[in-house]
Amino acid sequence: MTNLDSGRMDELAPLLAVVREGTFVAAGRALQRHPTIVSRRIAALEARLGVRLLERTTRQVRLTEAGERLAARVQAASETILDAELEASAGAADLRGKLRLGFPAAMGRQWLAPHLPSFLRQYPALTVEVD
């Protein structure tokens, strides 16, 4: 299995940006890179793969057949990666586990007890232990 390293991502992201934005200038703007950097990254990708991905003229840029196939697969992979990240972070904001609190009895009854039911409804994955 080959790792998807940052070098490969630096080549694939500009390709997707050009497909999405339509020009090297617009892709550069979207990526906050100079258009020549976008062009060089795509040229490096084409050299590494040994296939032309974009047909460039002075008036337009269009995908070759190989470019269309690659862009579609990379876009699908990109969406899968984003979904995986969202899934992994889905519970990050939720409080979970055990919260142990120590209060004098009168203070706990007067100040804490009235707020516990709504707090526990808001965070059902949290267990509160009060001493």
N, CA, C and O atoms as a GROMACS GRO file, in nm:
protein
  524
    1MET      N    1   0.084  -0.118   0.000
    1MET     CA    2   0.000   0.000   0.000
    1MET      C    3   0.089   0.124   0.000
    1MET      O    4   0.184   0.132   0.078
    2THR      N    5   0.058   0.219  -0.086
    2THR     CA    6   0.135   0.342  -0.095
    2THR      C    7   0.070   0.449  -0.008
    2THR      O    8  -0.051   0.467  -0.009
    3ASN      N    9   0.155   0.519   0.066
    3ASN     CA   10   0.103   0.626   0.151
    3ASN      C   11   0.063   0.746   0.067
    3ASN      O   12   0.126   0.777  -0.034
    4LEU      N   13  -0.042   0.813   0.110
    4LEU     CA   14  -0.084   0.937   0.047
    4LEU      C   15  -0.012   1.049   0.119
    4LEU      O   16  -0.064   1.107   0.215
    5ASP      N   17   0.108   1.079   0.073
    5ASP     CA   18   0.191   1.177   0.141
    5ASP      C   19   0.157   1.319   0.097
    5ASP      O   20   0.078   1.339   0.005
    6SER      N   21   0.217   1.417   0.162
    6SER     CA   22   0.185   1.556   0.133
    6SER      C   23   0.227   1.596  -0.008
    6SER      O   24   0.165   1.684  -0.068
    7GLY      N   25   0.330   1.534  -0.062
    7GLY     CA   26   0.372   1.563  -0.198
    7GLY      C   27   0.264   1.528  -0.300
    7GLY      O   28   0.239   1.603  -0.394
    8ARG      N   29   0.201   1.415  -0.279
    8ARG     CA   30   0.092   1.376  -0.369
    8ARG      C   31  -0.028   1.468  -0.354
    8ARG      O   32  -0.092   1.505  -0.452
    9MET      N   33  -0.056   1.504  -0.231
    9MET     CA   34  -0.169   1.596  -0.209
    9MET      C   35  -0.141   1.732  -0.271
    9MET      O   36  -0.233   1.797  -0.321
   10ASP      N   37  -0.015   1.775  -0.269
   10ASP     CA   38   0.023   1.903  -0.332
   10ASP      C   39   0.006   1.898  -0.483
   10ASP      O   40  -0.005   2.003  -0.548
   11GLU      N   41   0.004   1.780  -0.540
   11GLU     CA   42  -0.019   1.765  -0.684
   11GLU      C   43  -0.167   1.748  -0.717
   11GLU      O   44  -0.215   1.799  -0.818
   12LEU      N   45  -0.239   1.676  -0.632
   12LEU     CA   46  -0.379   1.647  -0.660
   12LEU      C   47  -0.472   1.764  -0.631
   12LEU      O   48  -0.569   1.786  -0.704
   13ALA      N   49  -0.444   1.838  -0.525
   13ALA     CA   50  -0.530   1.952  -0.490
   13ALA      C   51  -0.536   2.056  -0.603
   13ALA      O   52  -0.645   2.105  -0.633
   14PRO      N   53  -0.424   2.092  -0.665
   14PRO     CA   54  -0.433   2.186  -0.777
   14PRO      C   55  -0.514   2.133  -0.895
   14PRO      O   56  -0.585   2.210  -0.960
   15LEU      N   57  -0.505   2.004  -0.922
   15LEU     CA   58  -0.584   1.946  -1.031
   15LEU      C   59  -0.733   1.964  -1.002
   15LEU      O   60  -0.808   2.008  -1.089
   16LEU      N   61  -0.775   1.932  -0.881
   16LEU     CA   62  -0.915   1.948  -0.846
   16LEU      C   63  -0.957   2.094  -0.848
   16LEU      O   64  -1.069   2.127  -0.888
   17ALA      N   65  -0.867   2.182  -0.806
   17ALA     CA   66  -0.898   2.325  -0.807
   17ALA      C   67  -0.917   2.377  -0.950
   17ALA      O   68  -1.008   2.455  -0.976
   18VAL      N   69  -0.833   2.334  -1.041
   18VAL     CA   70  -0.848   2.375  -1.181
   18VAL      C   71  -0.979   2.322  -1.238
   18VAL      O   72  -1.049   2.393  -1.310
   19VAL      N   73  -1.012   2.198  -1.207
   19VAL     CA   74  -1.139   2.140  -1.254
   19VAL      C   75  -1.256   2.221  -1.199
   19VAL      O   76  -1.349   2.254  -1.272
   20ARG      N   77  -1.251   2.252  -1.070
   20ARG     CA   78  -1.360   2.323  -1.004
   20ARG      C   79  -1.370   2.469  -1.050
   20ARG      O   80  -1.480   2.519  -1.074
   21GLU      N   81  -1.255   2.536  -1.061
   21GLU     CA   82  -1.254   2.680  -1.090
   21GLU      C   83  -1.247   2.714  -1.238
   21GLU      O   84  -1.290   2.821  -1.280
   22GLY      N   85  -1.194   2.622  -1.319
   22GLY     CA   86  -1.192   2.644  -1.462
   22GLY      C   87  -1.065   2.703  -1.521
   22GLY      O   88  -1.039   2.686  -1.640
   23THR      N   89  -0.986   2.773  -1.441
   23THR     CA   90  -0.861   2.833  -1.490
   23THR      C   91  -0.752   2.818  -1.384
   23THR      O   92  -0.780   2.795  -1.267
   24PHE      N   93  -0.628   2.833  -1.428
   24PHE     CA   94  -0.515   2.828  -1.336
   24PHE      C   95  -0.517   2.948  -1.241
   24PHE      O   96  -0.484   2.936  -1.123
   25VAL      N   97  -0.555   3.063  -1.293
   25VAL     CA   98  -0.560   3.184  -1.210
   25VAL      C   99  -0.664   3.168  -1.099
   25VAL      O  100  -0.635   3.197  -0.983
   26ALA      N  101  -0.783   3.124  -1.134
   26ALA     CA  102  -0.888   3.105  -1.034
   26ALA      C  103  -0.852   2.993  -0.936
   26ALA      O  104  -0.880   3.004  -0.817
   27ALA      N  105  -0.790   2.888  -0.986
   27ALA     CA  106  -0.746   2.778  -0.897
   27ALA      C  107  -0.640   2.829  -0.801
   27ALA      O  108  -0.642   2.795  -0.682
   28GLY      N  109  -0.546   2.910  -0.852
   28GLY     CA  110  -0.443   2.968  -0.765
   28GLY      C  111  -0.505   3.055  -0.657
   28GLY      O  112  -0.463   3.050  -0.541
   29ARG      N  113  -0.604   3.134  -0.695
   29ARG     CA  114  -0.673   3.218  -0.598
   29ARG      C  115  -0.740   3.132  -0.491
   29ARG      O  116  -0.730   3.162  -0.372
   30ALA      N  117  -0.808   3.026  -0.533
   30ALA     CA  118  -0.878   2.938  -0.440
   30ALA      C  119  -0.781   2.868  -0.345
   30ALA      O  120  -0.812   2.847  -0.228
   31LEU      N  121  -0.664   2.833  -0.395
   31LEU     CA  122  -0.564   2.763  -0.313
   31LEU      C  123  -0.467   2.859  -0.244
   31LEU      O  124  -0.381   2.816  -0.167
   32GLN      N  125  -0.482   2.987  -0.272
   32GLN     CA  126  -0.390   3.089  -0.220
   32GLN      C  127  -0.247   3.060  -0.264
   32GLN      O  128  -0.152   3.068  -0.185
   33ARG      N  129  -0.234   3.027  -0.391
   33ARG     CA  130  -0.105   3.000  -0.454
   33ARG      C  131  -0.096   3.077  -0.584
   33ARG      O  132  -0.199   3.112  -0.643
   34HIS      N  133   0.023   3.103  -0.629
   34HIS     CA  134   0.041   3.169  -0.758
   34HIS      C  135   0.004   3.070  -0.868
   34HIS      O  136   0.032   2.951  -0.854
   35PRO      N  137  -0.057   3.116  -0.976
   35PRO     CA  138  -0.097   3.026  -1.085
   35PRO      C  139   0.019   2.944  -1.142
   35PRO      O  140  -0.002   2.831  -1.187
   36THR      N  141   0.142   2.998  -1.141
   36THR     CA  142   0.255   2.920  -1.191
   36THR      C  143   0.284   2.800  -1.100
   36THR      O  144   0.327   2.696  -1.148
   37ILE      N  145   0.260   2.815  -0.971
   37ILE     CA  146   0.279   2.702  -0.878
   37ILE      C  147   0.175   2.595  -0.908
   37ILE      O  148   0.206   2.476  -0.909
   38VAL      N  149   0.051   2.637  -0.933
   38VAL     CA  150  -0.056   2.542  -0.969
   38VAL      C  151  -0.017   2.467  -1.095
   38VAL      O  152  -0.030   2.344  -1.101
   39SER      N  153   0.032   2.539  -1.195
   39SER     CA  154   0.072   2.477  -1.322
   39SER      C  155   0.187   2.380  -1.301
   39SER      O  156   0.188   2.271  -1.358
   40ARG      N  157   0.284   2.418  -1.219
   40ARG     CA  158   0.399   2.329  -1.193
   40ARG      C  159   0.358   2.202  -1.121
   40ARG      O  160   0.408   2.094  -1.151
   41ARG      N  161   0.267   2.216  -1.025
   41ARG     CA  162   0.222   2.097  -0.950
   41ARG      C  163   0.151   1.999  -1.043
   41ARG      O  164   0.170   1.878  -1.034
   42ILE      N  165   0.068   2.053  -1.133
   42ILE     CA  166  -0.003   1.965  -1.227
   42ILE      C  167   0.095   1.904  -1.326
   42ILE      O  168   0.081   1.787  -1.362
   43ALA      N  169   0.193   1.981  -1.370
   43ALA     CA  170   0.296   1.927  -1.460
   43ALA      C  171   0.374   1.815  -1.391
   43ALA      O  172   0.407   1.715  -1.454
   44ALA      N  173   0.403   1.833  -1.263
   44ALA     CA  174   0.474   1.728  -1.188
   44ALA      C  175   0.388   1.602  -1.176
   44ALA      O  176   0.439   1.491  -1.188
   45LEU      N  177   0.258   1.620  -1.154
   45LEU     CA  178   0.166   1.506  -1.148
   45LEU      C  179   0.162   1.434  -1.282
   45LEU      O  180   0.167   1.311  -1.287
   46GLU      N  181   0.153   1.510  -1.390
   46GLU     CA  182   0.151   1.449  -1.523
   46GLU      C  183   0.281   1.374  -1.550
   46GLU      O  184   0.279   1.265  -1.608
   47ALA      N  185   0.394   1.432  -1.510
   47ALA     CA  186   0.523   1.366  -1.531
   47ALA      C  187   0.532   1.237  -1.450
   47ALA      O  188   0.580   1.135  -1.498
   48ARG      N  189   0.485   1.243  -1.325
   48ARG     CA  190   0.492   1.125  -1.239
   48ARG      C  191   0.404   1.014  -1.292
   48ARG      O  192   0.442   0.896  -1.287
   49LEU      N  193   0.286   1.049  -1.343
   49LEU     CA  194   0.194   0.948  -1.394
   49LEU      C  195   0.223   0.908  -1.538
   49LEU      O  196   0.180   0.802  -1.584
   50GLY      N  197   0.297   0.993  -1.609
   50GLY     CA  198   0.329   0.963  -1.748
   50GLY      C  199   0.212   0.978  -1.843
   50GLY      O  200   0.204   0.910  -1.945
   51VAL      N  201   0.120   1.069  -1.810
   51VAL     CA  202   0.002   1.091  -1.893
   51VAL      C  203  -0.039   1.238  -1.884
   51VAL      O  204  -0.023   1.302  -1.781
   52ARG      N  205  -0.091   1.289  -1.994
   52ARG     CA  206  -0.140   1.426  -1.999
   52ARG      C  207  -0.278   1.431  -1.935
   52ARG      O  208  -0.366   1.354  -1.974
   53LEU      N  209  -0.300   1.520  -1.839
   53LEU     CA  210  -0.428   1.530  -1.770
   53LEU      C  211  -0.510   1.649  -1.816
   53LEU      O  212  -0.633   1.646  -1.812
   54LEU      N  213  -0.440   1.754  -1.858
   54LEU     CA  214  -0.507   1.876  -1.902
   54LEU      C  215  -0.458   1.917  -2.040
   54LEU      O  216  -0.339   1.907  -2.069
   55GLU      N  217  -0.547   1.961  -2.123
   55GLU     CA  218  -0.512   2.023  -2.251
   55GLU      C  219  -0.516   2.173  -2.226
   55GLU      O  220  -0.620   2.228  -2.189
   56ARG      N  221  -0.404   2.239  -2.248
   56ARG     CA  222  -0.393   2.381  -2.222
   56ARG      C  223  -0.382   2.457  -2.354
   56ARG      O  224  -0.301   2.422  -2.440
   57THR      N  225  -0.462   2.559  -2.368
   57THR     CA  226  -0.446   2.653  -2.479
   57THR      C  227  -0.444   2.792  -2.417
   57THR      O  228  -0.464   2.806  -2.296
   58THR      N  229  -0.421   2.892  -2.498
   58THR     CA  230  -0.419   3.028  -2.444
   58THR      C  231  -0.558   3.073  -2.399
   58THR      O  232  -0.570   3.167  -2.321
   59ARG      N  233  -0.661   3.007  -2.448
   59ARG     CA  234  -0.798   3.050  -2.416
   59ARG      C  235  -0.870   2.959  -2.317
   59ARG      O  236  -0.965   3.004  -2.251
   60GLN      N  237  -0.829   2.835  -2.305
   60GLN     CA  238  -0.903   2.744  -2.217
   60GLN      C  239  -0.817   2.630  -2.166
   60GLN      O  240  -0.710   2.600  -2.219
   61VAL      N  241  -0.868   2.567  -2.063
   61VAL     CA  242  -0.808   2.447  -2.005
   61VAL      C  243  -0.919   2.343  -2.000
   61VAL      O  244  -1.029   2.371  -1.952
   62ARG      N  245  -0.890   2.224  -2.049
   62ARG     CA  246  -0.990   2.117  -2.040
   62ARG      C  247  -0.921   1.986  -2.006
   62ARG      O  248  -0.805   1.964  -2.039
   63LEU      N  249  -0.996   1.901  -1.940
   63LEU     CA  250  -0.944   1.770  -1.900
   63LEU      C  251  -0.934   1.677  -2.018
   63LEU      O  252  -1.019   1.677  -2.107
   64THR      N  253  -0.829   1.597  -2.019
   64THR     CA  254  -0.822   1.486  -2.114
   64THR      C  255  -0.909   1.374  -2.058
   64THR      O  256  -0.962   1.385  -1.948
   65GLU      N  257  -0.922   1.268  -2.133
   65GLU     CA  258  -0.999   1.154  -2.085
   65GLU      C  259  -0.938   1.097  -1.957
   65GLU      O  260  -1.009   1.066  -1.861
   66ALA      N  261  -0.804   1.084  -1.956
   66ALA     CA  262  -0.736   1.036  -1.835
   66ALA      C  263  -0.754   1.133  -1.720
   66ALA      O  264  -0.771   1.091  -1.606
   67GLY      N  265  -0.751   1.262  -1.749
   67GLY     CA  266  -0.772   1.364  -1.647
   67GLY      C  267  -0.911   1.358  -1.587
   67GLY      O  268  -0.929   1.375  -1.466
   68GLU      N  269  -1.011   1.334  -1.672
   68GLU     CA  270  -1.149   1.321  -1.624
   68GLU      C  271  -1.162   1.204  -1.528
   68GLU      O  272  -1.224   1.215  -1.422
   69ARG      N  273  -1.104   1.091  -1.567
   69ARG     CA  274  -1.112   0.971  -1.480
   69ARG      C  275  -1.042   0.996  -1.348
   69ARG      O  276  -1.096   0.965  -1.241
   70LEU      N  277  -0.920   1.052  -1.354
   70LEU     CA  278  -0.845   1.077  -1.231
   70LEU      C  279  -0.917   1.178  -1.143
   70LEU      O  280  -0.930   1.156  -1.023
   71ALA      N  281  -0.963   1.287  -1.200
   71ALA     CA  282  -1.030   1.390  -1.121
   71ALA      C  283  -1.155   1.334  -1.053
   71ALA      O  284  -1.182   1.367  -0.937
   72ALA      N  285  -1.231   1.252  -1.122
   72ALA     CA  286  -1.351   1.193  -1.063
   72ALA      C  287  -1.316   1.103  -0.946
   72ALA      O  288  -1.381   1.108  -0.841
   73ARG      N  289  -1.212   1.020  -0.963
   73ARG     CA  290  -1.172   0.930  -0.854
   73ARG      C  291  -1.115   1.007  -0.735
   73ARG      O  292  -1.144   0.974  -0.620
   74VAL      N  293  -1.034   1.109  -0.763
   74VAL     CA  294  -0.973   1.188  -0.655
   74VAL      C  295  -1.081   1.267  -0.582
   74VAL      O  296  -1.075   1.280  -0.460
   75GLN      N  297  -1.179   1.321  -0.655
   75GLN     CA  298  -1.289   1.393  -0.590
   75GLN      C  299  -1.368   1.300  -0.500
   75GLN      O  300  -1.403   1.338  -0.388
   76ALA      N  301  -1.396   1.180  -0.546
   76ALA     CA  302  -1.468   1.082  -0.464
   76ALA      C  303  -1.386   1.046  -0.340
   76ALA      O  304  -1.441   1.035  -0.230
   77ALA      N  305  -1.256   1.028  -0.357
   77ALA     CA  306  -1.170   0.996  -0.243
   77ALA      C  307  -1.165   1.113  -0.145
   77ALA      O  308  -1.166   1.093  -0.024
   78SER      N  309  -1.161   1.234  -0.197
   78SER     CA  310  -1.160   1.353  -0.113
   78SER      C  311  -1.287   1.362  -0.029
   78SER      O  312  -1.281   1.395   0.090
   79GLU      N  313  -1.401   1.333  -0.090
   79GLU     CA  314  -1.528   1.334  -0.016
   79GLU      C  315  -1.530   1.224   0.090
   79GLU      O  316  -1.583   1.244   0.199
   80THR      N  317  -1.473   1.108   0.060
   80THR     CA  318  -1.465   0.999   0.157
   80THR      C  319  -1.378   1.039   0.276
   80THR      O  320  -1.412   1.010   0.390
   81ILE      N  321  -1.266   1.104   0.248
   81ILE     CA  322  -1.177   1.150   0.355
   81ILE      C  323  -1.248   1.253   0.442
   81ILE      O  324  -1.238   1.247   0.565
   82LEU      N  325  -1.319   1.346   0.382
   82LEU     CA  326  -1.393   1.447   0.457
   82LEU      C  327  -1.500   1.382   0.544
   82LEU      O  328  -1.516   1.419   0.660
   83ASP      N  329  -1.572   1.285   0.489
   83ASP     CA  330  -1.673   1.212   0.567
   83ASP      C  331  -1.609   1.140   0.685
   83ASP      O  332  -1.665   1.139   0.794
   84ALA      N  333  -1.493   1.080   0.663
   84ALA     CA  334  -1.423   1.009   0.771
   84ALA      C  335  -1.381   1.106   0.881
   84ALA      O  336  -1.393   1.074   0.999
   85GLU      N  337  -1.333   1.224   0.842
   85GLU     CA  338  -1.295   1.325   0.941
   85GLU      C  339  -1.416   1.372   1.021
   85GLU      O  340  -1.407   1.386   1.143
   86LEU      N  341  -1.528   1.396   0.954
   86LEU     CA  342  -1.649   1.439   1.023
   86LEU      C  343  -1.699   1.331   1.119
   86LEU      O  344  -1.742   1.361   1.230
   87GLU      N  345  -1.692   1.207   1.073
   87GLU     CA  346  -1.734   1.095   1.158
   87GLU      C  347  -1.644   1.082   1.281
   87GLU      O  348  -1.692   1.059   1.392
   88ALA      N  349  -1.514   1.099   1.260
   88ALA     CA  350  -1.420   1.086   1.371
   88ALA      C  351  -1.438   1.197   1.474
   88ALA      O  352  -1.420   1.174   1.594
   89SER      N  353  -1.474   1.316   1.429
   89SER     CA  354  -1.486   1.428   1.521
   89SER      C  355  -1.629   1.451   1.570
   89SER      O  356  -1.654   1.545   1.645
   90ALA      N  357  -1.722   1.366   1.529
   90ALA     CA  358  -1.863   1.387   1.562
   90ALA      C  359  -1.887   1.399   1.712
   90ALA      O  360  -1.966   1.483   1.754
   91GLY      N  361  -1.824   1.318   1.791
   91GLY     CA  362  -1.848   1.322   1.935
   91GLY      C  363  -1.749   1.406   2.012
   91GLY      O  364  -1.750   1.406   2.135
   92ALA      N  365  -1.663   1.478   1.942
   92ALA     CA  366  -1.557   1.553   2.010
   92ALA      C  367  -1.611   1.663   2.102
   92ALA      O  368  -1.551   1.692   2.205
   93ALA      N  369  -1.723   1.723   2.066
   93ALA     CA  370  -1.776   1.831   2.147
   93ALA      C  371  -1.863   1.780   2.261
   93ALA      O  372  -1.899   1.856   2.351
   94ASP      N  373  -1.898   1.652   2.257
   94ASP     CA  374  -1.982   1.595   2.362
   94ASP      C  375  -1.901   1.564   2.486
   94ASP      O  376  -1.791   1.509   2.479
   95LEU      N  377  -1.957   1.600   2.600
   95LEU     CA  378  -1.894   1.562   2.726
   95LEU      C  379  -1.931   1.417   2.754
   95LEU      O  380  -2.045   1.376   2.736
   96ARG      N  381  -1.833   1.341   2.798
   96ARG     CA  382  -1.856   1.201   2.830
   96ARG      C  383  -1.760   1.160   2.940
   96ARG      O  384  -1.657   1.224   2.961
   97GLY      N  385  -1.794   1.053   3.008
   97GLY     CA  386  -1.708   1.004   3.114
   97GLY      C  387  -1.769   1.031   3.250
   97GLY      O  388  -1.891   1.042   3.264
   98LYS      N  389  -1.682   1.041   3.350
   98LYS     CA  390  -1.729   1.060   3.487
   98LYS      C  391  -1.676   1.192   3.541
   98LYS      O  392  -1.557   1.222   3.529
   99LEU      N  393  -1.766   1.271   3.601
   99LEU     CA  394  -1.730   1.397   3.664
   99LEU      C  395  -1.752   1.380   3.813
   99LEU      O  396  -1.864   1.356   3.858
  100ARG      N  397  -1.644   1.394   3.890
  100ARG     CA  398  -1.653   1.382   4.036
  100ARG      C  399  -1.646   1.520   4.098
  100ARG      O  400  -1.555   1.598   4.071
  101LEU      N  401  -1.744   1.549   4.181
  101LEU     CA  402  -1.751   1.679   4.247
  101LEU      C  403  -1.757   1.660   4.397
  101LEU      O  404  -1.820   1.567   4.446
  102GLY      N  405  -1.691   1.748   4.470
  102GLY     CA  406  -1.695   1.745   4.615
  102GLY      C  407  -1.745   1.878   4.667
  102GLY      O  408  -1.684   1.982   4.642
  103PHE      N  409  -1.858   1.876   4.741
  103PHE     CA  410  -1.919   1.997   4.796
  103PHE      C  411  -1.960   1.972   4.940
  103PHE      O  412  -1.992   1.859   4.977
  104PRO      N  413  -1.960   2.076   5.021
  104PRO     CA  414  -2.024   2.063   5.152
  104PRO      C  415  -2.173   2.034   5.129
  104PRO      O  416  -2.231   2.085   5.032
  105ALA      N  417  -2.235   1.956   5.215
  105ALA     CA  418  -2.373   1.910   5.194
  105ALA      C  419  -2.470   2.025   5.170
  105ALA      O  420  -2.549   2.019   5.076
  106ALA      N  421  -2.466   2.128   5.252
  106ALA     CA  422  -2.562   2.239   5.236
  106ALA      C  423  -2.543   2.310   5.102
  106ALA      O  424  -2.640   2.346   5.036
  107MET      N  425  -2.420   2.331   5.062
  107MET     CA  426  -2.390   2.399   4.937
  107MET      C  427  -2.437   2.314   4.818
  107MET      O  428  -2.494   2.366   4.722
  108GLY      N  429  -2.413   2.185   4.825
  108GLY     CA  430  -2.455   2.094   4.719
  108GLY      C  431  -2.604   2.092   4.703
  108GLY      O  432  -2.655   2.096   4.591
  109ARG      N  433  -2.677   2.087   4.814
  109ARG     CA  434  -2.823   2.085   4.808
  109ARG      C  435  -2.878   2.218   4.757
  109ARG      O  436  -2.971   2.221   4.676
  110GLN      N  437  -2.820   2.328   4.803
  110GLN     CA  438  -2.873   2.459   4.768
  110GLN      C  439  -2.834   2.506   4.628
  110GLN      O  440  -2.918   2.560   4.556
  111TRP      N  441  -2.709   2.487   4.589
  111TRP     CA  442  -2.660   2.544   4.464
  111TRP      C  443  -2.646   2.444   4.349
  111TRP      O  444  -2.671   2.477   4.234
  112LEU      N  445  -2.606   2.323   4.382
  112LEU     CA  446  -2.579   2.226   4.277
  112LEU      C  447  -2.702   2.143   4.238
  112LEU      O  448  -2.732   2.129   4.119
  113ALA      N  449  -2.771   2.090   4.336
  113ALA     CA  450  -2.882   1.998   4.311
  113ALA      C  451  -2.988   2.054   4.215
  113ALA      O  452  -3.035   1.979   4.129
  114PRO      N  453  -3.027   2.179   4.224
  114PRO     CA  454  -3.130   2.229   4.131
  114PRO      C  455  -3.086   2.228   3.984
  114PRO      O  456  -3.170   2.221   3.894
  115HIS      N  457  -2.956   2.233   3.959
  115HIS     CA  458  -2.906   2.241   3.821
  115HIS      C  459  -2.869   2.105   3.761
  115HIS      O  460  -2.855   2.092   3.640
  116LEU      N  461  -2.852   2.004   3.845
  116LEU     CA  462  -2.807   1.873   3.796
  116LEU      C  463  -2.901   1.807   3.695
  116LEU      O  464  -2.852   1.758   3.593
  117PRO      N  465  -3.032   1.803   3.717
  117PRO     CA  466  -3.118   1.734   3.619
  117PRO      C  467  -3.106   1.790   3.477
  117PRO      O  468  -3.092   1.713   3.382
  118SER      N  469  -3.110   1.921   3.461
  118SER     CA  470  -3.100   1.978   3.325
  118SER      C  471  -2.960   1.958   3.268
  118SER      O  472  -2.945   1.935   3.148
  119PHE      N  473  -2.858   1.965   3.353
  119PHE     CA  474  -2.720   1.942   3.308
  119PHE      C  475  -2.705   1.799   3.256
  119PHE      O  476  -2.645   1.778   3.151
  120LEU      N  477  -2.758   1.703   3.329
  120LEU     CA  478  -2.747   1.562   3.288
  120LEU      C  479  -2.831   1.532   3.164
  120LEU      O  480  -2.795   1.446   3.085
  121ARG      N  481  -2.943   1.602   3.146
  121ARG     CA  482  -3.021   1.586   3.022
  121ARG      C  483  -2.942   1.639   2.903
  121ARG      O  484  -2.948   1.583   2.793
  122GLN      N  485  -2.869   1.747   2.925
  122GLN     CA  486  -2.790   1.808   2.817
  122GLN      C  487  -2.671   1.721   2.779
  122GLN      O  488  -2.630   1.720   2.663
  123TYR      N  489  -2.614   1.649   2.875
  123TYR     CA  490  -2.495   1.565   2.850
  123TYR      C  491  -2.522   1.423   2.898
  123TYR      O  492  -2.474   1.383   3.004
  124PRO      N  493  -2.599   1.345   2.823
  124PRO     CA  494  -2.638   1.211   2.867
  124PRO      C  495  -2.522   1.113   2.877
  124PRO      O  496  -2.534   1.012   2.947
  125ALA      N  497  -2.411   1.138   2.810
  125ALA     CA  498  -2.298   1.045   2.816
  125ALA      C  499  -2.209   1.073   2.936
  125ALA      O  500  -2.107   1.006   2.955
  126LEU      N  501  -2.246   1.170   3.017
  126LEU     CA  502  -2.165   1.208   3.133
  126LEU      C  503  -2.229   1.153   3.260
  126LEU      O  504  -2.351   1.160   3.278
  127THR      N  505  -2.146   1.097   3.347
  127THR     CA  506  -2.191   1.049   3.477
  127THR      C  507  -2.136   1.144   3.581
  127THR      O  508  -2.017   1.178   3.580
  128VAL      N  509  -2.222   1.189   3.673
  128VAL     CA  510  -2.178   1.282   3.778
  128VAL      C  511  -2.183   1.210   3.911
  128VAL      O  512  -2.284   1.149   3.947
  129GLU      N  513  -2.075   1.219   3.983
  129GLU     CA  514  -2.065   1.162   4.117
  129GLU      C  515  -2.037   1.276   4.213
  129GLU      O  516  -1.933   1.342   4.205
  130VAL      N  517  -2.131   1.301   4.305
  130VAL     CA  518  -2.119   1.414   4.397
  130VAL      C  519  -2.097   1.362   4.538
  130VAL      O  520  -2.173   1.278   4.587
  131ASP      N  521  -1.993   1.412   4.602
  131ASP     CA  522  -1.967   1.378   4.744
  131ASP      C  523  -1.988   1.501   4.829
  131ASP      O  524  -1.971   1.496   4.951
   0.00000   0.00000   0.00000
